[in-house]
Amino acid sequence: MLSDAVKREIKAVDSEFQKNFLSDSWRIGQLWSHLSMEAHPYHKFGTGNRQTLEVQPKAKGIDIRQELIKFYEENYSANLMHLVVYGKVSLDKIQDLVVQKFNAISNNNRSRLHISGDPCSWEHLQVLVRAVPICDDHTLQVQWPIPCSIHHYKEVPCGFLTHLIGHEGEGSLFHALKRLGWATSLSAYESFVDSNSSFFNVFIEMTDAGNEHMQDIVGLLFKYIGIIHQFGICEWIYNEIAAVSKTMFHNQDKISPMSYVVSIASHMKLYPPKDWLVKSSLPSKFNPSIIRAVLERLSSRNFRIFWVSKNFEGETNMVEPWYATAYCVDKLNDSTIQEWMQHAPSEHLRLPVANQFIATDLSLKKTDKVMYPVLLRKTSFSTLWYKPDTAFSVPKATVHLKFNCPYACNSPHAELLARIFKHLVFDYLNEYAYYAELAGLYYGICRTDDGFELNVSGYNHKLRVLLDTVLKAMADFTVKPERFSVIKEKLTKSYQNFKFDEPRFHASYYRSLILNDHSWPWEEDLEILETLKPKDLSGFAPTMLSRAFLECYIAGNIERNEAESIVHHIEDVFFNGTYPISKPALPSQLMTSRLVTLDEGASYVYSTEGLNPNDENSALIHYIQIHQDDIILNVRLQLLAFIARHEAFHQLRTVEQLGYVCSLTHRYDLGVHGLQFTVQSAVKCPKYIDTRVQSFLKSFESKLSEMSKVEFESHLNALIESKMEKDKNLWEECERHWEEITDRTFLFDRVETEVAALRELTKQELIAFFHEHIRIGAPKRKVLSVRVYGSKHSSDLEADKNEAVGPNTVLIDDIFSFRASQPLYGSPRRGYELMEVHSSSK
């Protein structure tokens, strides 16, 4: 623990704190801790900053490095540690490895830290805390301190209660709040404080109307808890939870080895050895008294409410010390809650019904052995790609549908109406689809540059039921004005709150706005959104679907004839019948977004002030545009990024301490590959950071040239090894194939082809690629620097704008004039005209 390393880490911690300073989740989370017993560790500042780790210790004559060493000596002991090693070799070999690598860690027989007492005393309960957020949102959080439920992990009392209180089906609390137009989301969960204490939480995102009915919302919440008291502790509900949990556990998807070992190691102190791998995944003991004991804690004597809204600006009288969150506290009592319950509206609250989506047929189907997706069908309406599961042996499947709808995205107006359409379909189906979600069956709709995508995935047994329901909802779509208003309000706030995002996200937005020929500024979207009416969507929805071409990919535990049946049904819904909803999109209508081509040898700079005047952080994106999709060039860029990523992080973040967020990534946008540096900083202005990125590239050029053959081959083999890592689950394989289909590149053997190209790659070829495209002054180097200046660097912005620039530097003043003046890359998307349909193996 060298002194310099300690200083660098303090700066990194402070940089992270500065990054999170204007984040509502961090601010309100710290407010929860602040309003607790000062003697309890939960009360403490959760992350630290320069004040706590440097300024204050120095003022008290404390040597922070010595404190760190003392902390290490008191706690770093083998008896307090848990180790998980996960590998392909035998257990005996793993054990030998563990002895060899970890034997030097001494056992000092230290005692484990034991935290006693509850985080909240009576003065912290029966309170209403009103707080002012950064973003313009209304949220309500009701918390009850409870004993940590981990000691009853077989009975899962909190899991049982969160299932009921957080339910979204008909008759649920959320269904009632949604029907009243008061809430857009509700979640119930347990948050752990320590091994003895937890909070039971109900979190509600409210509409403007809901914010005016906070007391009614809390009253309905306590009413629903009363229903659970009377009727809710039912064995059939517990058995249903247990059955779904068992199915999910025995058919769980593999995750990354790193995540897997971290998960196990962090839970080893909580569970006995026989349940280290199972944890609380298999509830098996229905115990009404244990559930009721937790339910008794969810009372009107044991709660605290956090009500967060911009409406409270100017009405608070206290400030949280670390994040400066303004708040005030009002004391409540039992009679207050009883009064709110009495005045709450009479909604028909009830418990959920039995879940009809629970899969009971988990058998594996016999299918052809194919390595890559095959094209089963192509018509003027659609194409069908199919890939049965041959690797994972799980009773799961996925259906991907891409709706290429030319009228869905030809203007900001159309794009916004398409977005509201998507949200309303979700909204209408929520009560129904929530049961499917609980049973491990999911669907999603996302907007694309040329329409939208629908994905349904999960256990294949009842996947078709959910898919058909979603398709029907889209085909029979009508506008409900009251729900339109709720969705419009939610979207409007998301646009208005964009300015409170971190500056790096603003820089990313500007990069896309500059380079993507099919993008519009958020201010225009917001202006149009505010004018939209239900009748606009009523007229638009039929037009949007009137011309369409569908690309379908069906994969997993599903037979060929089932896949073909699904597509036949989709065509029947949209294209067939007396009055078809859709006609085939005309070839000339199937246009796609394209990327602006930057000039070779030029450096483009776009500088702007941050959108949030209260945010001190600045951000830089240094984007190097390189080439269109090409296997040889792809692997050269991939290896370069693979080698440089760690070097860039070490130099820019660890050594130079430019900011907590420092990354180098390989970008792929609309068929064009590039390299991107992203740095967010509260200590240096974007122009200075840009010079440091260029300095790094100069030093990296030397390192690349001086790299030994052994080093080069080590990096090369590491990249090859990472590429050859098998897909861990069906979803990873499907996403890889679906990307090839939607990009119309169809290189399903891309990994194998790229690995073969990598094996042929030489160090000299890599250096030549760097010199041609990336090196400072390279003849084909094409750079866009996006500089977002935070309030701390506003004076630097004016100075940088007035500074003379070099002959190859172009300042972008007007994004749209620039975009109109530049050529575009051609689309890499291939057509289906020459592609042959795969014939049946029969």
N, C-alpha and C positions, 0 to 999 in steps of 0.2 A: 504494500500500500504506500507507494511513493507519494511524496508531498505534491508533485505536479499532477499525478493521476487523481488525487483527491480533489484538487482545485478544479480540474477539468470536469470531474463528475458533478461537483457542486454547480458549475455553470450549466451542465446538461440538465440537471434537475430543475434549475431556475428557468431554463429555456422551455422546458415542458410546462412548467407552471404558467409562464407567460402565454404559451399557446392555448392553454385551457382557461385563461382568466375570464374570457367572455363567453364561456360555454355554460349554458343553463344547467345541463346535467351535473357538471362539476360544482357549480355554485349552489344549487339546491341540495345536492348530496352533502356538501359541507355544512349547510344550514341545519340539516337533520342532526349531524354530529354536534354542532355548536349548541343546540338546544337539548343537551343531555347533562348528566352529572359530571362535573369537572374532574372528579377523582377517577372516573372510568376511562380506560384507554379509547373508547369509542368517541369521546369528546375531542380528541386531539386533531390537529391539522393532518389531513390524510396524505399529503404528498411532500411537503417541504418546499423551500425556496431559498434564495440567497440570504434573506433576512434571518431565517431560522438556522441555516447551516453555516453562515459566515459572519454576518454583521452582529447579530445578538451574542453568539459565543465569544467573539473578539471583545465585545464591550464588557463581558463578564470575566475576561481573562482565561477563557477555556480554549484549549488546543483541540480543534475538531478532529485532527488526525489521531491524536492520542485517544480521544473518545471512541473513535472508530476501531482502533486496535483493541481497546478495552472491551468493546462490544463483541468483537471477534473472539477474543480469548474467553469471554464468559458464555458464549453460545455455540461456537463452532466445535461440536463434539459428535462423534459417531453415534452415540446412543440417542441423539435427537434427530437423526437423519433417516430418510427412507430412500432407497435406491431401486430403480427399475431399469433393467437392461433387456432390450427386446431385439432379437436377431434371428437369423436363419440357421445358425450353427446349433449343435446339440447343447443341452443344458450343462453337461460336464465342461464343455469348452467355454461356455459363458461364465461358469463359476470360476474357471481358471483365470479368465480375463478379469473378472471382478477382483479376485485376490491380488492379481498382479498390479492393477491400476489403482485400487482403492485401499490397499492394505496400510498405506502410510497415514491415513486419516486416523488420528488418535481418538481414543475413547476417554474423555475426561469426566465421565459420569456426571454430567450437568443435569440439573433438574429442568423439566419442561415448564415453561411459563404457564402459570395458572391464573386465569382471570376470574375473579369472583364478583358477585353482585350484579344487579341489573343496570343497564345503561340509563334508565329513566327513573326518577323519583316521582312522587305524586305532583310536585310542582311542574313537571314537564308533561303531565297528562291532563286530559280534559281541557285542551287548549286549541284554539283556532289561530294558526299562524298565517298571516297574509304577507306575501312576498312579491317583489317586483322583478320580472325576468328581463333578459336582454331581448328575446324574440317576442313578437306579438302573438302569444298563445295563451289560452286559459287551461290550466290543469288543476286537478284535485287529487291529492294523495291522502288517504286515510291509513294510519298506521296503528297497530296494536302490538306492544311488546309481549312476547310469548317465550316460553322455554324452547330452546333449540330442539327441533323435531328429529334430529339425526339419531337420537337415542331410541327412536321408534321407527327405524327405517323399514321394518317389515310391515308395520301398520300404516305407514305414510299418512298420518292425520292431516298434515298441511296439504299434501297432494290431493287428498279427498276433498278438502274444503275449497282449495283453489279451483278444482274441477267444477264445483257447483257455482261458486261466486263469480268465477271468470267465464262461465258458460255464455255462449252467444246465440243459442237456439231460441225458438219461440218460447215465451214465458219467462225468459231469463231477465236478470236486471238490465243487462246491456240492451236487449231487445226493447224493453220498456223505454229506456233513455233515448234510444235511437228513434223509436216511433214518436216520441215527444219532440224530437229535433234538438235534443240537449247534448248529445255526446257523439263523438266520432270513433272512439276506441275505449276499451276497458280491459284491464289485465289485473289478475290477482296472483300474488307470488309471495314466497317466504324469502327474506334476505337475512343472511347469517351475520351476526355480530361477532360471536365467538362460539366455542363448543357448548356453552351453556345458554346463550341468549340469541334470540332472533327477533325480527319484526315480521308480522303478517301485514302485507300491503295490498291495498286496492288503489290502482292508478287509473284516472279517467281523464281523457282529453275532451274538453267541453267546447261547444259552439258558443257564439256570442249570446244566443238565447239561453243556453245552459248555464252560462256564467251568471245570468240574472236569477237562476233558480238553484243556486248552490245548496240552500237549505233543503229544498225538495229532493235533490239528488241524494244527499246524505240520509234524509228520511227514508227514501226508497231502499237505500243500501241496508239500513238497519231493519227495515221491514223484511227484506229478503233473508237476512240472517235469522230473523224470527221464524220464517217459514222452514229454514233448515233445522232450527231447534225443534219444531213441531213434527216435521215429516221427513227430514232429509237424511238422517243417518240410517240408510237402507242398505242391506247386505247386497241386493242386486246391483246397486250402483257401484259398490266396492268391487264386486265380482267382475263387472264390466271393465272397470279400470284395470284390474289384475289381468284379465284375459288379453286386453290390448297390449299391456306392458309385456306380457309373456311373449306374444307374437313378435313385438318389436325387438325384444332382447334376442330371441333366437334367430331373427332375420335381419339383424343390424348390419349396416354397411361398415366396411372397413374405413378407418380414417387414417390420416398421416401418422406414421410411427412416432414422430415427435409429439404430436398432440396426445396420442394414446398413452405414452409413458408418463407425460406430465400429469395427465388425468389420474392415472393409477397412483403415482407417487403422492400426489396431493391429498388423496383420500385414504391412504394407508393408516393414518393416525386416527381416522374416524370410524373405521370398520374393523371387525375381527378378520384374521387372515383368510378364512374360508369365503369371505364375501368381498375380498379386495377387487376382484374382477366384476362382480355382480353389482356391488354397491346397493343402491335403493331401487334398482331396476325391476325387481320382481316382488311387488307387494304380495303377501301371502297370509296375513293374519288380520282378519276383520275383528276389530275390538272397539265396539261402540263407546265404551267408557273413555278410552284414550282420545278418540275423536271429539267426544263431548267435552273433555277437559280443555282442549284447545279452543273449541267453540265458545266455551264459557268466558274465555279471555277476550273474545271479540265483543266486548260489552260497551255500554255507554259510560262506564266508569274508568276505562282503561285505554283510551284512544288519544290520538292527536291528529289534527287535520292541517295539511299544508295546502293553502289555496294560493295559486300563483297566477297573477294577471297584471298586465300593464295598467289596468284601471286603478291600481293602488298607488300610482305615482303621486307623490305629494301627501299621501295619507299615512305614511309610516313614521316611526320614531326611533328605530334602532338600525344598526348596520353590522352585519357579520364581519369579523375582523380580517379574514384572509382574502375573500373575494369581493368585499364591499357590497354585498347584497342587502338592499334596503328591505326591512320587514317590521312587522309589529305583531304583538301577541295579545289575544283576547282570551279570558278565562271563560270556560263553559261549565255546565253541570248536567246531571242526569235529566233534569226536567227540560233542559234545552233540547236534547235529542228526542225526548218523548213528544215535545211540542212539534218539532220538525216532522216526526213520523205521522202525527195526527193531521198535519196540514198538507202532507205529500199527496199527490193525486192517486186516485184509486185505479191502479194498473193491475191487470190480471197476471200477477207473478205466480209462477209455479216451477216445480222441479223439471229437469229434462226428461224426455221419454227415452225408451230403449233405442240404442244406436243401430240402425239398419245397415250401416256401411261397414260394420266389422267383418273382415274377411274370414270365411270359414273354409274355403277351398284354397289350400296352400300347396297344392300338388304342382309338380314341375312338368311342363308339356314336352312332348317329343317333337323336336324341330330339326330342320336341316342344319348341318354344320357349315356355316359361312363365316369367313374372317372379316369381311367388310360389308357395309350396307349394299343392297342390290336394288336397282330400279325395277319395281314390279309393274308399274303402270304409268302411262302418261296420256293425258287427254287435253283438250283445249281448256278444261276447267282446272286440272290439277295434275300433280305428279305424286307418286308414292314410293318412298324409299323404305326398305325393311331390313332389319337386322335382329335375328333371334339371339337370345342370350346363350353364349357358348362358353362363358368364363366364370360366371359368378353363382349360378345355381340358386337363385332367389326367386320367390313367387311375386316378382315385381315387373312392371312395364312402364313405358312412357310413350306418350303421343305428343309430338311437336307439330303444330300447324302454323305456317306462315301465310297470312293473308296479304298478298300484294294488292293493295287498293290504291289506285292512282289518285282518287279524290280525297284520300285521308290525310294527305301531307303536302298538298300543292300550294299552301299558304299558311301564315300564322293562324289565321281564322280557322281553317280546316283542322290544323294540328291541335288546336285547343279544344275544338268540339270533339275530335276523336279521343282526346284525353278524358274529357268528361264522360263520353260514352263508355270508355273502359271502366272508369270509377263507378259509374251507375250500375253496370252489369255486376260488378263485385258487390255493390251495395244491395241490389235486389236479391242476390243469391246467398247473402251472408248467413242467414239463419239455417238454410238448408246445407250449404257447403261446410259449415262449421263441424257438423257431425262427421262428414267425410274426413276432415282434417284431423279430428281426434282419433279416427281409425287408421291413420297413416296414408290418406289419399289426398293429394293436393292439386290445385290448379292455379295458374297464373296467367295474366294477360299483360303484355308489355308493348309499348309503342316502338316502332322501328322507323327508319328513314323513309320506307316505302309502304307503310301500312301498320300492321300489328301482328304479334305472335300470341298463340294460345298454347299452353303446355299443361297436360294432365299427366300426373305420375304418381306411383305408389303401388300398393298391392293390386295385382291385375284382376282379382276376382270380381270386383264391382267398379272397376275403372270405367267401363263402358256406360254405366248408369250415370256417373257424374259427368262424363264427357257429353252424353246426349242432352243432359239437362242444361249445361252451359251453352251448347250450340243452340238449343231452343230459345234460351233467354236472349241470345244475340239476334236470332232470326225474328223473334216476336217483340223486339224492343219497342217500348213506348216510354215517353218522358213523364215522370211524376214530378210536378213542379216543386213540391215541398222538398223532395230529395235532391232535385237539381240545385236548389238554393243552398242546401247544406254542403254539397260537393263543391259548388262554385266558391263558397266562403272558404272552405279548406284549401282549395287550390290558390285562391287569391292570397291567403296568408303565407302559403309556401313561397310564392313569388316575392311577396313583400319582405319575408324573412331571409331571402337569399343574401341580402347585403350583410347579414350577421354571420354568414359562413366564414370559415378561415380564409385568409387572403390567397392561399395556395389553390383553393377551389375556384376563386375568382380568376386567378391567372390561367387555370385550366380552361375555364369558360371562354376567356378572351382568345386563347389559342384556337379553340374549336370555332369560334365566331370568325376568326381571321382565315382559317384554312378550309372549313367545310362550306361548300357553295350552297348548302341546303339548310342553313341555320339562321335564326332570327334573334335579335336582342331581347333580353328578358323584359326590358321596359315596354317594348312594343306589345309583347304577349300580355303583360299586365294591363295595358291600356285597352286592348281588345277584350280581354276577359271581363273587365268591369262592365262592358256594354252587352254581353251575351244574355239572351233570354231563353226560357224553355222552348219557345216556338222555333228558335234558331236550330236547336238540336233536333227537334221534331222533323224539320225539313232536311237537315243534313244527314241523319242516320241512314235513311233509304238511299240517298245519293252516294254516300260513302261505300255502301255495299253493292251498288248497282253494277259496278265493274270490278271483277276480282280474279286473281289467279292464285291458287293454293299450292303450296309446297308442303308435303306431309312426310314425316319420318316417324315410324313406329318400331319400337325395339323392346326387347326384354322377353319375358315369359309369355309369349303370345305367338299363335300359329299364323301361317301365311294367309289362310282363308279368313281368319279373324281380322287381320290387318286390311285385307281387301274389302271386307264387309264394312269396316269403319269408314273407309273412304267413299264407298258407294253411298252410305248413309249421309255423309257430309255433302256430297254432290246433290243428293235428293233434297236435302234441307235448303240449300242455297240456289242451286241451278236448275232443278227440275220442277215439275208441277205446272199447273195451268197458268199461274202468275208467278214466275220465278223471281226471287229476291235479287239474284245476281245474274249477269251475263259475263262471258269470258272477257277478261281485260284484253284490249287490243295490243298487239306487239309494240306499237309506237307509244303506248301509255306506260309500258313497264320500264320507266327510266329509274336511274338510281343516283344517289348522291355521289359527288366526286370531290376530290381534294385539289386545292390550289397548288400549283407547281411553283416552287420558289426558284429564283434564278441561280444558276451555278456561280460560285465565287462571291455571292452577295450575303450580307448580314442585315437582317431586318430587325428593327427595334420598335416595340410598342410600349410606351410608358403611360401610366395612368395612376391617379390617386385611388386609394382604397375606398371601397363602397361604404365602409363603416368608419365615420370620423373618430370614433372612440377606440378603435383598434390600433395599437402601436405597431403591430407586426407588419412586416413587408414580405413580399414573395417574389421569387424569380423562377420562370421556366425558361430554360435554355434548350431549345428543340433543334435537333439536326436532322433534316429530311434527307433520306438516302436513296431508296430504290423501291420499285414495285416488286411484287412477289416473284422471287426467283430463288430456287433451292440453293445454288452456289453462293449467291450474295447473302441469303438468309443466314446460312450457317456461319459465315464470316462475321456478320454482325452479332449473332447470338454468342459466339465465343468471345468476341471483343467485349460485349456487355457483361458476360459472365466473369471475365478477368477483372474488368475495370470497376465493377459494382462495389466490391469490398474496398478497393483502393480509394475510390471516391468518397465513400462513407468515412473511412479512416481519416483522410486528409481534411475534408471539408467540415465534418462534424467533430471528430475526436481531437484532431490537432488544432484546427483553426477555430473551432467552436462557433461556426457561423449561425447555427440554429439547431433546434431539436429535430426538425424535419429536414433531412438531407438524403436524397435518393437519386439513383441513376437507374433508369428503366428502358427496356426495349419496347417501343411503341409500334402498334399496327393499326393504322387508320385507313379505312376504305381502300384496302389493298396496297397501302404504301407503308414501308417500314422506316423507322427512325430511331434516334437515340434521344433521351430526354433527361436533363438534370432538373430536379425540383428542390428548391431551398426556401424555407420560411424562416424569417429572422426578425428578432426585435432589437438586435445589436448592430446590424450593418444594413446599409441601403442596397436596393437591388442592383444598381450599377456597379457598386463595389463587389458584390457577390458574383456578378457576371465576369468581372476581371479575374476573380479567383477561380472560377470554373475554367476560364481560358488558360490560366496559369497551371491548373491541374492537368489539362490536356497536353500542355507542353512537357511537363514533367513525366506524364504517363508515356509520351512518345519515347523518351529516353529509356524508361523501364522496359517498354515493349522491345526496343532494339537490343537491350542488354540481357534480356531474358534467356536463360540457358535452355538447351534442348530438353533437359530433364523437366524443368519448370513448365515449359510449353506443353509437353506431353502429359504432365500431371493435370494441368487445367483442361486440356483436350479430353482426356479420359474421364475426368470428373463430369464434364458436360455430357459426354456420351452416356455415362452411367445414369445421370439424372434423366436423360431422355428415354432410356430403355426401361426405366422403372415402370412396372405394369400399372394399368389403371386399378385403383383400389376398389372401385365399386361401379355398378352399372351406370350411374349418373355421370361419372367422369368420362367413361367411354362414349356415352351418348352425346355429351356436350362437345366432345372433340369432333365427332362425326357430323353433328348438326351444324357446327361452324363451317365445315367444308361445304355443306349443302347450301346454307344461306349465303355464303360468300360466292357460291357457284364455282369453286375451285376443284372440288371433287377429288382431292388428293388424299384419299382415305389411308394410304400407306405413307403419309408424309413423314412420320417419325422414322420409319425404316429408311426412307430415301435420304432424309437429312443425316441420319447416323452414317450411312454409306458415304455421303459427301464429306462429313467431318473426318472420317478415317483417311481420306485423301488429302486433307487440308495440311499445308505446310506453314511454318512460321513466316517464311518470306511472303507467302500469299496474304497472310493476315496483316503483316506490316504494310504491304502494298495497298491493301484495302483501306487501312487507316490513313495512309498518306494521301490517298486519292479522295476520300470522302470526309474525313473527320479532323485531321491535323489542321491547326491554325494556319490559314493561308493555302489550304489544299485547293486545287483547281476546281473540284466538283463540290466543294463544301457549300451547303445551303443551310443557313441558320436563321431561326426566328427566336428573338429574346422578348419575352413578355415580362414587364417589370411593373409590379403593383406596389405602390408606396404607401406605407402605413403612416399614421399621424405623427409618429416619432421622426419620420424622414421626409415630411412634406416640403421642407426647405430644400432638400437635396433634389426633389423632383423638378423644381423650377430651374435650379442650376444645371441639372443634367439636360433639360430640354433646350437650354440656350447655349449649350456647349457645342463647339464645332465637331463635325463627324468626319471620318475618313472617306476616301473615294468609293469604297465598296460597301458603305453602310447606308441603309435607307431607313429613314424615320417614317413610321406609319402614323399619320395624323387622323385620317378618316378610313375606318376599317372597310366600309362598303365601296368606297372609291378604289381602294387598293385591291379588294377582291375582284372587282369588275375589270381591273386592268391586267390581271394575271391569267395565263393559260391554266387549263385544268388537266390533271392526269386522266387518261382513258380508263374506263371501267374494266376491271379484270374479270368480270362476271361472264361465264360461258353460258350459252343457250342449250336447250334440250334437243334441238332439231336433229342432230346427228347421233344422239345417244340411243342405244338399243335397250329395249325392255328385256329384263332377265326372264328366261323361260323357266317353267316349272321343272323340277328334278324328275317329275313323273314323265 
